[in-house]
Structures are given as structure tokens and as C-alpha cells.
């Protein structure tokens, strides 16, 4: 039997062995065979080098991603006290005639709109899961959305009569912990207010950042639709976070008429500018 592609073979079957294992072709000299052997060995060494390079890239990529997440965690800790927060008196003046739930709805709607517009260019950069060098667009989106949500969390605590005690930095730490754990601050437990950003809280913060990074990537990758879907997902995630915080705060809510007179919130020395913030989020 003759195989038109491979030619004749013994016993009617074509050999599938690599060329280097076949007998010397008719007319092939010793130099030709030596050259062919060298090329085969070189090809195998290049394949081995590529495999080693891929393993090294994955290892270095893991270190790079970990360093990037640590950098973002540090940026959030640094930025939290710079986020401008409106106290209850200011909010009631800006939204007259609204009760607590109506006012909270307004705040959530504004924050959801803001988070959907932050980092509009992230869609293209988010096509690969946790790259070795974190794309600037992805980092900007995570920090931008986190700032919008931290502002929302702080103002929801005002609306539900649950302002944490302490100074600006201590309250910012409490709100950052609230964002990380996706629940309200329990002002009746001093340990939750006085806890510094220790090892456990920082680990939880890094885990939350990682979750934000990878949560939407499987949905974005097959479609290559970029920032349009990213905006929808940001809006959805902000609303979902707000719902968890509000549900927790309602269990400890203090009616406005039962609240003691609270001093105005101090403004940060270097307020953080929340890019893409719609008008209803205020100053």
C-alpha cells in the first residue's frame, strides 16, 4: 500500500518516528547526518529554554501581582483620610424634605453613577488576569471606585446615625475596614474603632483588592467589550456593597430626632478629587 503523503513503507504502514530516528537517506553523507543531528538538538534546546522561560515568567508574575496589590493597599490607606465626607446636617440641607431611606437612596444612586464612570479605559487592560505588571488603568479604576465607595460608606453612617468616634484618621480607618469587610461599623464596640490597620486588616484589604481585580475578568475576556461592560459591573458592585452596608446599619439605626448634637466633620487638609463624580455627589 502506498500513502500518497508519506510514500511507501514496510508492511503497508507509514512510520511515525521522527526523522532523526530513520535510516540515513540515500546519498546522505556523514556531514549531512551530523548537520541534521545538530539542528534537531538545537531545536530541542530551544523548546526547553522556552519552557524554562514560561515557568520563570509565571513565578515573576506572581511576585509582581503581589507587589502591585500591596501598592494599591498602601494607596487606599493613604487616600482614605483625604476623602471629603458630608455630615448629616450638610446632607439634609442639600436634600431637604427627604427621610433617612430616601436620602440613602440618593447617595447610593450618585455613587453608582460615579463608580460606573471611573476608569473608562480599563476594559482593554482588563483582558488578562492579574498581569505581571499591573496595568495603570486597572489600578486607577480600583483606587477610584474605592474612593467613591468609601465616601458613600462614610455618608451612609451619617444618615443612619452611626458616626464612629475619634478623629479624622481613626474614622477613615473604620470606614476602610467597613469597605474591606463589607459591613457597617459597630460603634458600640470600641475595639472596632480603635483597631489600627494591623496585619489581619491589611491582609483582608489585599484580599478585597484581589477580588475586585479578578471578579469581572471572566465576563470581559470572551467578548472584548471593554469599558462599557466594566461600567455596568462597577455600578452593580457599588449597589451590592451599599445594600450590605445599609442592611447592617439598619439594625443599629438611631432616629434623627434621637441623635445628640454632633460637631461638624473636619475637612481633610488635602482633599482627594474624585474624578468623574456626578453633581449629586456634591463637594
Backbone as CSV, one residue per row, in Angstrom:
resi,resn,N_x,N_y,N_z,CA_x,CA_y,CA_z,C_x,C_y,C_z
1,UNK,0.861,-1.196,0.000,0.000,0.000,0.000,0.883,1.228,0.000
2,UNK,0.419,2.242,-0.703,1.225,3.458,-0.789,0.450,4.629,-0.199
3,UNK,1.059,5.332,0.689,0.494,6.567,1.255,0.975,7.723,0.406
4,UNK,0.045,8.413,-0.245,0.424,9.485,-1.171,1.178,10.592,-0.481
5,UNK,0.930,10.768,0.841,1.590,11.853,1.545,2.971,11.455,2.029
6,UNK,3.105,10.156,2.487,4.347,9.742,3.102,5.220,8.878,2.185
7,UNK,4.635,8.295,1.113,5.403,7.387,0.276,5.268,5.968,0.782
8,UNK,6.046,5.059,0.195,5.942,3.643,0.552,6.509,3.392,1.927
9,UNK,6.013,2.372,2.589,6.521,1.972,3.892,6.419,0.480,4.035
10,UNK,7.278,-0.080,4.850,7.313,-1.521,5.037,6.051,-2.000,5.738
11,UNK,5.482,-3.096,5.233,4.301,-3.680,5.882,3.056,-2.872,5.633
12,UNK,3.074,-1.896,4.704,1.882,-1.128,4.364,1.552,-0.042,5.336
13,UNK,2.420,0.265,6.295,2.161,1.336,7.254,3.284,2.340,7.197
14,UNK,2.957,3.580,7.445,3.953,4.650,7.407,4.532,4.846,8.793
15,UNK,5.840,5.030,8.864,6.485,5.250,10.156,6.174,6.631,10.675
16,UNK,5.864,6.708,11.969,5.605,7.996,12.622,6.778,8.427,13.466
17,UNK,7.928,7.782,13.354,9.089,8.163,14.121,9.651,9.463,13.586
18,UNK,10.321,10.246,14.455,10.934,11.472,13.975,12.011,11.164,12.957
19,UNK,12.285,12.161,12.118,13.228,11.965,11.025,14.586,11.536,11.529
20,UNK,15.000,12.005,12.695,16.318,11.673,13.223,16.461,10.202,13.540
21,UNK,15.327,9.500,13.697,15.380,8.083,14.046,15.364,7.192,12.809
22,UNK,15.115,7.738,11.631,15.052,6.958,10.407,16.450,6.662,9.909
23,UNK,16.517,5.698,9.001,17.805,5.379,8.413,18.301,6.538,7.581
24,UNK,19.588,6.563,7.349,20.182,7.617,6.535,19.602,7.560,5.138
25,UNK,19.147,8.690,4.650,18.580,8.746,3.311,19.643,8.421,2.279
26,UNK,19.218,7.825,1.150,20.190,7.520,0.098,20.937,8.767,-0.336
27,UNK,22.239,8.660,-0.442,23.038,9.792,-0.892,23.428,10.745,0.214
28,UNK,22.932,10.521,1.458,23.280,11.417,2.561,24.680,11.083,3.065
29,UNK,25.488,12.103,3.183,26.851,11.918,3.650,26.904,11.977,5.164
30,UNK,28.052,11.644,5.709,28.239,11.721,7.161,28.104,13.150,7.657
31,UNK,28.583,14.126,6.858,28.459,15.539,7.250,27.000,15.970,7.278
32,UNK,26.201,15.471,6.285,24.775,15.822,6.257,24.073,15.300,7.517
33,UNK,24.409,14.041,7.879,23.786,13.453,9.068,24.177,14.222,10.323
34,UNK,25.439,14.619,10.423,25.894,15.385,11.589,25.180,16.720,11.676
35,UNK,24.976,17.373,10.518,24.281,18.673,10.496,22.839,18.527,10.938
36,UNK,22.180,17.432,10.437,20.788,17.202,10.815,20.669,16.924,12.306
37,UNK,21.585,16.171,12.848,21.574,15.876,14.283,21.749,17.143,15.110
38,UNK,22.632,18.028,14.649,22.863,19.286,15.361,21.605,20.155,15.368
39,UNK,20.910,20.202,14.196,19.691,21.018,14.115,18.610,20.480,15.045
40,UNK,18.487,19.142,15.101,17.478,18.537,15.988,17.777,18.851,17.455
41,UNK,19.035,18.719,17.821,19.426,19.014,19.207,19.197,20.483,19.530
42,UNK,19.500,21.350,18.574,19.282,22.781,18.795,17.822,23.109,18.973
43,UNK,16.957,22.461,18.175,15.516,22.695,18.292,15.017,22.277,19.667
44,UNK,15.495,21.102,20.125,15.057,20.626,21.440,15.535,21.561,22.547
45,UNK,16.726,22.092,22.424,17.236,23.001,23.457,16.454,24.297,23.475
46,UNK,16.016,24.755,22.277,15.210,25.989,22.243,13.855,25.765,22.898
47,UNK,13.229,24.598,22.647,11.944,24.282,23.291,12.103,24.247,24.810
48,UNK,13.200,23.622,25.265,13.447,23.560,26.713,13.641,24.956,27.287
49,UNK,14.328,25.820,26.545,14.561,27.189,27.013,13.265,27.964,27.117
50,UNK,12.370,27.757,26.139,11.064,28.430,26.186,10.269,27.967,27.401
51,UNK,10.286,26.644,27.658,9.557,26.117,28.821,10.081,26.722,30.116
52,UNK,11.403,26.789,30.234,12.004,27.386,31.433,11.605,28.854,31.544
53,UNK,11.631,29.553,30.406,11.261,30.974,30.414,9.822,31.186,30.835
54,UNK,8.901,30.298,30.384,7.496,30.425,30.774,7.325,30.212,32.272
55,UNK,8.018,29.187,32.811,7.919,28.955,34.260,8.456,30.142,35.047
56,UNK,9.545,30.724,34.582,10.121,31.879,35.261,9.193,33.083,35.184
57,UNK,8.536,33.232,34.011,7.598,34.348,33.849,6.423,34.246,34.791
58,UNK,5.892,33.023,34.938,4.771,32.822,35.865,5.201,33.139,37.298
59,UNK,6.423,32.664,37.650,6.911,32.913,39.021,7.096,34.402,39.275
60,UNK,7.731,35.088,38.328,7.929,36.537,38.488,6.600,37.282,38.419
61,UNK,5.683,36.783,37.598,4.373,37.428,37.508,3.629,37.397,38.819
62,UNK,3.736,36.263,39.529,3.089,36.173,40.829,3.650,37.187,41.803
63,UNK,4.983,37.336,41.787,5.605,38.344,42.674,5.167,39.744,42.279
64,UNK,5.091,39.997,40.965,4.697,41.331,40.520,3.273,41.672,40.898
65,UNK,2.365,40.701,40.753,0.973,40.928,41.124,0.840,41.193,42.614
66,UNK,1.576,40.414,43.423,1.526,40.600,44.877,2.035,41.981,45.259
67,UNK,3.123,42.418,44.610,3.652,43.751,44.898,2.659,44.822,44.469
68,UNK,1.986,44.601,43.331,1.006,45.581,42.861,-0.170,45.719,43.799
69,UNK,-0.654,44.591,44.325,-1.771,44.628,45.267,-1.352,45.326,46.555
70,UNK,-0.128,45.051,47.008,0.375,45.739,48.205,0.466,47.234,47.993
71,UNK,0.888,47.641,46.799,0.975,49.076,46.484,-0.414,49.713,46.513
72,UNK,-1.399,49.042,45.932,-2.761,49.587,45.932,-3.315,49.682,47.347
73,UNK,-3.022,48.678,48.173,-3.484,48.724,49.565,-2.894,49.943,50.274
74,UNK,-1.617,50.203,50.060,-0.976,51.372,50.678,-1.605,52.665,50.177
75,UNK,-1.928,52.711,48.885,-2.553,53.920,48.337,-3.928,54.164,48.946
76,UNK,-4.709,53.100,49.138,-6.030,53.259,49.743,-5.921,53.746,51.185
77,UNK,-4.966,53.178,51.928,-4.764,53.622,53.310,-4.359,55.089,53.340
78,UNK,-3.512,55.488,52.402,-3.050,56.875,52.335,-4.169,57.834,51.916
79,UNK,-5.031,57.385,51.002,-6.064,58.262,50.464,-7.305,58.367,51.344
80,UNK,-7.571,57.354,52.162,-8.820,57.324,52.928,-9.071,58.598,53.743
81,UNK,-8.076,59.141,54.491,-8.347,60.370,55.255,-8.528,61.610,54.368
82,UNK,-8.204,61.512,53.085,-8.306,62.661,52.186,-9.664,62.742,51.484
83,UNK,-10.512,61.750,51.695,-11.805,61.718,51.007,-12.773,62.666,51.708
84,UNK,-13.318,63.656,50.994,-14.257,64.591,51.625,-15.586,63.912,51.940
85,UNK,-16.061,64.096,53.167,-17.299,63.461,53.625,-18.238,64.548,54.155
86,UNK,-19.494,64.476,53.749,-20.503,65.418,54.244,-21.160,64.862,55.502
87,UNK,-21.328,65.722,56.509,-22.014,65.264,57.722,-23.518,65.314,57.498
88,UNK,-24.269,64.814,58.487,-25.722,64.698,58.342,-26.370,66.058,58.123
89,UNK,-25.927,67.070,58.853,-26.527,68.397,58.701,-26.355,68.906,57.273
90,UNK,-25.185,68.724,56.705,-24.927,69.174,55.331,-25.793,68.403,54.341
91,UNK,-25.895,67.105,54.526,-26.709,66.285,53.621,-28.181,66.686,53.667
92,UNK,-28.698,66.965,54.852,-30.111,67.342,54.965,-30.380,68.704,54.340
93,UNK,-29.377,69.572,54.363,-29.530,70.870,53.693,-29.490,70.707,52.172
94,UNK,-28.645,69.813,51.697,-28.541,69.613,50.255,-29.728,68.846,49.688
95,UNK,-30.355,67.999,50.521,-31.501,67.203,50.069,-32.666,67.417,51.030
96,UNK,-33.256,68.616,51.044,-34.319,68.924,52.008,-35.564,68.076,51.754
97,UNK,-36.223,67.747,52.859,-37.505,67.048,52.760,-37.393,65.540,52.636
98,UNK,-36.191,64.995,52.611,-36.028,63.548,52.476,-35.814,62.903,53.836
99,UNK,-36.390,61.696,53.999,-36.136,60.912,55.191,-34.864,60.096,55.029
100,UNK,-34.505,59.340,56.064,-33.251,58.578,56.010,-33.139,57.634,54.810
101,UNK,-34.183,56.853,54.544,-34.102,55.887,53.445,-34.063,56.581,52.087
102,UNK,-34.837,57.645,51.945,-34.819,58.387,50.682,-33.453,59.043,50.455
103,UNK,-32.893,59.580,51.520,-31.579,60.214,51.409,-30.515,59.162,51.088
104,UNK,-30.606,58.013,51.745,-29.652,56.937,51.462,-29.772,56.476,50.008
105,UNK,-31.004,56.395,49.500,-31.198,56.024,48.096,-30.499,57.013,47.169
106,UNK,-30.598,58.297,47.476,-29.942,59.334,46.668,-28.428,59.140,46.661
107,UNK,-27.880,58.884,47.827,-26.432,58.717,47.936,-25.964,57.496,47.149
108,UNK,-26.711,56.410,47.250,-26.330,55.183,46.531,-26.415,55.402,45.026
109,UNK,-27.461,56.058,44.578,-27.611,56.328,43.153,-26.458,57.173,42.620
110,UNK,-26.102,58.215,43.360,-24.989,59.064,42.932,-23.671,58.326,42.908
111,UNK,-23.422,57.498,43.939,-22.168,56.750,43.987,-22.105,55.715,42.878
112,UNK,-23.226,55.064,42.578,-23.245,54.072,41.499,-22.941,54.729,40.159
113,UNK,-23.496,55.910,39.932,-23.193,56.644,38.695,-21.717,57.014,38.631
114,UNK,-21.167,57.424,39.756,-19.762,57.835,39.778,-18.837,56.652,39.536
115,UNK,-19.111,55.523,40.186,-18.224,54.367,40.028,-18.271,53.810,38.615
116,UNK,-19.403,54.005,37.923,-19.509,53.495,36.556,-18.704,54.329,35.568
117,UNK,-18.350,55.563,35.956,-17.606,56.426,35.044,-16.120,56.489,35.363
118,UNK,-15.712,55.914,36.507,-14.299,55.941,36.888,-13.520,54.925,36.054
119,UNK,-12.386,55.323,35.561,-11.527,54.405,34.812,-12.152,53.880,33.553
120,UNK,-12.580,54.771,32.671,-13.282,54.349,31.460,-12.410,53.509,30.539
121,UNK,-11.102,53.640,30.638,-10.228,52.884,29.746,-9.794,51.551,30.278
122,UNK,-10.423,51.090,31.368,-9.934,49.861,31.989,-10.308,48.618,31.202
123,UNK,-11.340,48.683,30.391,-11.814,47.486,29.701,-10.736,46.781,28.908
124,UNK,-9.965,47.530,28.127,-8.940,46.899,27.300,-7.827,46.300,28.145
125,UNK,-7.471,46.986,29.238,-6.379,46.493,30.076,-6.799,45.295,30.907
126,UNK,-8.106,45.120,31.093,-8.593,44.053,31.968,-8.769,42.728,31.252
127,UNK,-8.214,42.590,30.055,-8.402,41.367,29.301,-7.515,40.224,29.768
128,UNK,-6.508,40.493,30.591,-5.645,39.413,31.057,-5.682,39.362,32.581
129,UNK,-5.789,38.164,33.143,-5.955,38.064,34.596,-4.658,38.331,35.350
130,UNK,-4.672,39.391,36.131,-3.571,39.760,37.024,-2.219,39.670,36.309
131,UNK,-1.940,40.606,35.394,-0.679,40.552,34.656,0.509,40.819,35.555
132,UNK,1.725,40.444,35.117,2.921,40.691,35.928,3.106,42.148,36.300
133,UNK,2.929,43.044,35.328,2.981,44.473,35.625,1.553,44.984,35.570
134,UNK,1.013,45.406,36.703,-0.381,45.795,36.771,-0.664,46.984,35.851
135,UNK,-1.647,46.870,34.948,-1.951,47.999,34.066,-2.357,49.226,34.873
136,UNK,-1.864,50.386,34.434,-2.178,51.625,35.147,-3.676,51.879,35.164
137,UNK,-4.359,51.510,34.076,-5.805,51.755,34.005,-6.550,50.948,35.063
138,UNK,-6.140,49.693,35.249,-6.802,48.858,36.243,-6.556,49.374,37.651
139,UNK,-5.324,49.786,37.928,-5.001,50.333,39.250,-5.786,51.606,39.509
140,UNK,-5.897,52.464,38.479,-6.634,53.724,38.635,-8.104,53.457,38.897
141,UNK,-8.660,52.450,38.231,-10.073,52.156,38.441,-10.322,51.646,39.855
142,UNK,-9.477,50.750,40.332,-9.683,50.179,41.659,-9.624,51.266,42.723
143,UNK,-8.594,52.128,42.663,-8.474,53.186,43.666,-9.583,54.216,43.513
144,UNK,-9.979,54.508,42.265,-11.045,55.492,42.042,-12.384,55.019,42.555
145,UNK,-12.748,53.780,42.214,-14.022,53.235,42.684,-14.016,53.087,44.203
146,UNK,-12.882,52.659,44.763,-12.797,52.521,46.221,-13.021,53.860,46.903
147,UNK,-12.472,54.948,46.352,-12.661,56.272,46.947,-14.137,56.671,46.927
148,UNK,-14.808,56.421,45.809,-16.245,56.731,45.710,-17.026,55.925,46.745
149,UNK,-16.691,54.648,46.885,-17.429,53.791,47.812,-17.113,54.114,49.264
150,UNK,-15.880,54.528,49.555,-15.547,54.932,50.927,-16.323,56.184,51.314
151,UNK,-16.447,57.114,50.386,-17.258,58.322,50.649,-18.714,57.934,50.918
152,UNK,-19.244,57.026,50.102,-20.614,56.562,50.282,-20.792,55.900,51.648
153,UNK,-19.861,55.026,52.026,-19.956,54.337,53.317,-19.960,55.331,54.466
154,UNK,-19.074,56.315,54.407,-18.994,57.311,55.474,-20.305,58.090,55.588
155,UNK,-20.871,58.484,54.456,-22.099,59.283,54.490,-23.319,58.445,54.851
156,UNK,-23.320,57.157,54.527,-24.401,56.282,54.991,-24.364,56.135,56.507
157,UNK,-23.169,56.093,57.086,-23.070,56.049,58.551,-23.647,57.331,59.168
158,UNK,-23.463,58.467,58.507,-24.072,59.716,58.986,-25.588,59.627,58.926
159,UNK,-26.112,59.135,57.802,-27.561,59.071,57.597,-28.226,58.164,58.628
160,UNK,-27.577,57.060,58.962,-28.173,56.102,59.904,-27.766,56.376,61.352
161,UNK,-27.173,57.527,61.607,-26.839,57.916,62.972,-25.767,57.059,63.592
162,UNK,-24.799,56.626,62.791,-23.767,55.704,63.272,-22.365,56.243,62.999
163,UNK,-22.150,57.519,63.279,-20.821,58.086,63.075,-19.841,57.486,64.088
164,UNK,-18.739,56.906,63.615,-17.736,56.389,64.562,-17.075,57.533,65.321
165,UNK,-16.630,57.249,66.523,-15.909,58.257,67.287,-14.471,58.390,66.811
166,UNK,-13.764,59.329,67.427,-12.359,59.503,67.094,-12.119,60.650,66.129
167,UNK,-10.867,60.788,65.737,-10.503,61.869,64.822,-10.648,61.414,63.369
168,UNK,-10.231,62.281,62.452,-10.393,62.005,61.035,-9.708,60.704,60.624
169,UNK,-8.490,60.506,61.086,-7.747,59.307,60.698,-8.394,58.048,61.257
170,UNK,-8.865,58.111,62.513,-9.490,56.942,63.124,-10.798,56.580,62.425
171,UNK,-11.587,57.598,62.078,-12.832,57.316,61.356,-12.531,56.744,59.967
172,UNK,-11.511,57.280,59.314,-11.152,56.783,57.977,-10.740,55.321,58.036
173,UNK,-10.014,54.969,59.111,-9.626,53.567,59.294,-10.854,52.684,59.488
174,UNK,-11.823,53.181,60.255,-13.055,52.423,60.481,-13.823,52.230,59.175
175,UNK,-13.888,53.280,58.346,-14.605,53.167,57.076,-13.867,52.250,56.098
176,UNK,-12.546,52.278,56.130,-11.774,51.397,55.266,-11.984,49.940,55.670
177,UNK,-12.061,49.696,56.976,-12.350,48.348,57.456,-13.754,47.924,57.046
178,UNK,-14.690,48.864,57.099,-16.056,48.593,56.671,-16.100,48.214,55.190
179,UNK,-15.336,48.930,54.366,-15.268,48.625,52.927,-14.659,47.247,52.699
180,UNK,-13.618,46.936,53.465,-12.923,45.663,53.309,-13.812,44.493,53.704
181,UNK,-14.547,44.641,54.820,-15.361,43.547,55.343,-16.797,43.581,54.827
182,UNK,-17.156,44.639,54.098,-18.484,44.789,53.502,-19.592,44.743,54.557
183,UNK,-19.380,45.487,55.649,-20.396,45.603,56.685,-20.196,46.929,57.409
184,UNK,-21.226,47.343,58.146,-21.149,48.614,58.836,-20.237,48.574,60.047
185,UNK,-19.864,49.767,60.509,-19.052,49.898,61.721,-19.971,49.804,62.928
186,UNK,-19.636,48.942,63.866,-20.419,48.821,65.101,-19.824,49.787,66.119
187,UNK,-20.470,50.958,66.255,-19.920,51.996,67.133,-20.048,51.623,68.603
188,UNK,-20.792,50.564,68.909,-20.932,50.147,70.306,-19.745,49.309,70.767
189,UNK,-18.880,48.933,69.840,-17.707,48.133,70.179,-16.445,48.962,69.975
190,UNK,-15.876,49.478,71.066,-14.688,50.323,70.928,-13.533,49.642,70.210
191,UNK,-13.447,48.300,70.300,-12.325,47.615,69.646,-12.374,47.798,68.144
192,UNK,-13.587,47.928,67.581,-13.689,48.116,66.137,-13.283,49.522,65.740
193,UNK,-13.354,50.452,66.674,-12.999,51.831,66.369,-11.517,52.102,66.593
194,UNK,-10.957,51.447,67.586,-9.573,51.733,67.947,-8.565,50.831,67.241
195,UNK,-9.067,49.829,66.509,-8.155,48.891,65.856,-7.350,49.601,64.777
196,UNK,-6.043,49.472,64.892,-5.178,50.032,63.850,-5.174,49.095,62.655
197,UNK,-4.603,49.581,61.557,-4.510,48.764,60.363,-3.384,47.748,60.542
198,UNK,-3.664,46.745,61.347,-2.669,45.725,61.620,-2.600,44.692,60.518
199,UNK,-1.886,43.589,60.821,-1.654,42.573,59.811,-2.922,41.958,59.262
200,UNK,-3.877,41.620,60.134,-5.095,40.964,59.680,-5.922,41.881,58.782
201,UNK,-6.087,43.144,59.190,-6.872,44.083,58.397,-6.210,44.331,57.046
202,UNK,-4.879,44.433,57.038,-4.183,44.649,55.771,-4.321,43.437,54.853
203,UNK,-4.288,42.249,55.440,-4.496,41.053,54.620,-5.891,41.047,54.013
204,UNK,-6.890,41.414,54.819,-8.256,41.469,54.316,-8.388,42.537,53.231
205,UNK,-7.675,43.640,53.395,-7.705,44.698,52.400,-7.110,44.205,51.079
206,UNK,-5.987,43.505,51.155,-5.369,42.972,49.939,-6.280,41.940,49.274
207,UNK,-6.961,41.133,50.084,-7.880,40.142,49.521,-9.054,40.816,48.822
208,UNK,-9.546,41.907,49.411,-10.655,42.632,48.785,-10.217,43.243,47.458
209,UNK,-9.003,43.778,47.411,-8.480,44.345,46.165,-8.350,43.257,45.111
210,UNK,-7.810,42.103,45.503,-7.687,40.993,44.566,-9.052,40.576,44.035
211,UNK,-10.038,40.516,44.921,-11.387,40.140,44.498,-11.931,41.133,43.484
212,UNK,-11.686,42.424,43.728,-12.137,43.435,42.779,-11.436,43.290,41.433
213,UNK,-10.167,42.893,41.469,-9.396,42.781,40.230,-9.905,41.651,39.344
214,UNK,-10.202,40.514,39.948,-10.495,39.328,39.147,-11.988,39.050,39.001
215,UNK,-12.824,39.762,39.734,-14.256,39.441,39.753,-14.878,39.507,38.356
216,UNK,-14.545,40.531,37.588,-15.208,40.738,36.317,-14.422,40.245,35.109
217,UNK,-13.192,39.794,35.300,-12.373,39.425,34.154,-12.944,38.276,33.337
218,UNK,-13.457,37.197,33.948,-14.013,36.124,33.118,-15.165,36.595,32.236
219,UNK,-15.931,37.573,32.692,-17.036,38.074,31.886,-16.563,38.984,30.767
220,UNK,-15.461,39.695,31.004,-14.960,40.626,29.996,-14.172,39.928,28.901
221,UNK,-13.417,38.906,29.252,-12.453,38.323,28.319,-13.079,37.760,27.042
222,UNK,-14.186,37.005,27.100,-14.667,36.405,25.858,-15.221,37.418,24.862
223,UNK,-15.665,38.569,25.342,-16.398,39.476,24.487,-15.584,40.680,24.022
224,UNK,-14.502,40.992,24.721,-13.662,42.125,24.360,-14.485,43.409,24.216
225,UNK,-15.415,43.599,25.120,-16.290,44.753,25.000,-15.807,45.941,25.821
226,UNK,-14.814,45.724,26.655,-14.132,46.832,27.298,-14.929,47.570,28.331
227,UNK,-14.762,48.912,28.312,-15.223,49.738,29.412,-16.734,49.783,29.546
228,UNK,-17.479,49.533,28.465,-18.941,49.610,28.547,-19.470,48.604,29.562
229,UNK,-19.044,47.354,29.451,-19.477,46.336,30.414,-18.832,46.585,31.764
230,UNK,-17.572,47.061,31.763,-16.912,47.370,33.020,-17.690,48.397,33.823
231,UNK,-18.247,49.396,33.151,-19.034,50.425,33.838,-20.286,49.825,34.467
232,UNK,-20.943,48.935,33.729,-22.150,48.295,34.256,-21.819,47.465,35.494
233,UNK,-20.687,46.758,35.434,-20.296,45.920,36.566,-19.903,46.755,37.776
234,UNK,-19.220,47.874,37.539,-18.876,48.764,38.653,-20.136,49.274,39.337
235,UNK,-21.107,49.685,38.538,-22.376,50.170,39.099,-23.043,49.078,39.927
236,UNK,-23.080,47.867,39.374,-23.706,46.746,40.079,-23.006,46.461,41.398
237,UNK,-21.657,46.441,41.383,-20.902,46.113,42.589,-21.060,47.173,43.666
238,UNK,-21.104,48.451,43.269,-21.296,49.528,44.242,-22.673,49.415,44.899
239,UNK,-23.689,49.129,44.109,-25.030,48.969,44.675,-25.107,47.758,45.599
240,UNK,-24.421,46.683,45.217,-24.429,45.483,46.045,-23.741,45.752,47.387
241,UNK,-22.603,46.449,47.347,-21.904,46.804,48.581,-22.779,47.698,49.453
242,UNK,-23.420,48.702,48.851,-24.278,49.618,49.605,-25.424,48.870,50.277
243,UNK,-25.993,47.891,49.590,-27.109,47.136,50.165,-26.657,46.384,51.415
244,UNK,-25.460,45.802,51.390,-24.944,45.087,52.557,-24.707,46.045,53.728
245,UNK,-24.099,47.201,53.422,-23.814,48.182,54.481,-25.113,48.693,55.095
246,UNK,-26.082,49.013,54.245,-27.349,49.561,54.751,-28.100,48.537,55.596
247,UNK,-28.104,47.294,55.158,-28.792,46.254,55.931,-28.185,46.122,57.313
248,UNK,-26.872,46.231,57.394,-26.194,46.122,58.687,-26.470,47.351,59.547
249,UNK,-26.414,48.542,58.940,-26.613,49.772,59.708,-28.051,49.903,60.217
250,UNK,-29.015,49.376,59.501,-30.415,49.476,59.930,-30.643,48.791,61.268
251,UNK,-29.856,47.758,61.549,-30.043,47.033,62.816,-29.635,47.885,64.010
252,UNK,-28.847,48.935,63.783,-28.386,49.800,64.885,-28.775,51.258,64.661
253,UNK,-29.677,51.508,63.732,-30.027,52.873,63.340,-30.567,53.695,64.513
254,UNK,-30.122,54.939,64.569,-30.623,55.891,65.564,-31.452,56.946,64.835
255,UNK,-32.732,57.134,65.219,-33.554,58.155,64.556,-32.913,59.533,64.666
256,UNK,-33.147,60.368,63.673,-32.528,61.703,63.657,-32.897,62.517,64.878
257,UNK,-34.177,62.423,65.304,-34.599,63.249,66.437,-34.036,62.746,67.764
258,UNK,-33.450,61.525,67.759,-32.847,60.984,68.979,-31.333,61.155,69.005
259,UNK,-30.779,61.718,67.945,-29.327,61.885,67.880,-28.871,63.058,68.736
260,UNK,-27.771,62.907,69.443,-27.197,64.080,70.137,-26.627,65.041,69.101
261,UNK,-26.447,66.273,69.499,-25.872,67.254,68.570,-24.400,66.914,68.325
262,UNK,-24.069,66.681,67.071,-22.715,66.281,66.717,-21.960,67.451,66.099
263,UNK,-20.668,67.559,66.368,-19.888,68.638,65.745,-19.732,68.382,64.251
264,UNK,-19.529,69.435,63.487,-19.306,69.248,62.047,-18.057,68.394,61.817
265,UNK,-18.071,67.644,60.736,-16.901,66.844,60.390,-15.780,67.751,59.904
266,UNK,-14.563,67.470,60.373,-13.440,68.266,59.912,-13.101,67.920,58.463
267,UNK,-12.748,68.931,57.702,-12.380,68.716,56.304,-10.923,68.286,56.220
268,UNK,-10.596,67.394,55.289,-9.189,66.997,55.130,-8.342,68.165,54.642
269,UNK,-7.071,68.180,55.032,-6.174,69.256,54.612,-5.932,69.236,53.108
270,UNK,-5.858,68.043,52.541,-5.591,67.899,51.110,-6.663,66.996,50.510
271,UNK,-7.867,67.549,50.248,-8.983,66.706,49.807,-8.667,65.968,48.511
272,UNK,-9.102,64.729,48.467,-8.915,63.919,47.277,-9.984,64.281,46.268
273,UNK,-9.551,64.504,45.019,-10.511,64.808,43.960,-11.037,63.497,43.394
274,UNK,-12.345,63.316,43.491,-12.958,62.095,42.984,-13.354,62.323,41.538
275,UNK,-12.546,61.802,40.613,-12.787,62.027,39.201,-14.075,61.401,38.737
276,UNK,-14.753,62.069,37.810,-15.965,61.553,37.222,-17.159,61.593,38.142
277,UNK,-17.097,62.414,39.209,-18.176,62.439,40.181,-19.339,63.259,39.668
278,UNK,-20.534,62.706,39.602,-21.683,63.475,39.172,-22.072,64.510,40.204
279,UNK,-22.916,65.414,39.785,-23.268,66.570,40.613,-23.878,66.169,41.932
280,UNK,-24.695,65.078,41.936,-25.398,64.737,43.166,-24.488,64.239,44.258
281,UNK,-23.225,63.926,43.945,-22.309,63.537,44.998,-21.796,64.723,45.781
282,UNK,-21.980,65.892,45.259,-21.601,67.097,45.994,-20.114,67.303,46.087
283,UNK,-19.677,68.204,47.022,-18.273,68.551,47.137,-17.522,67.670,48.073
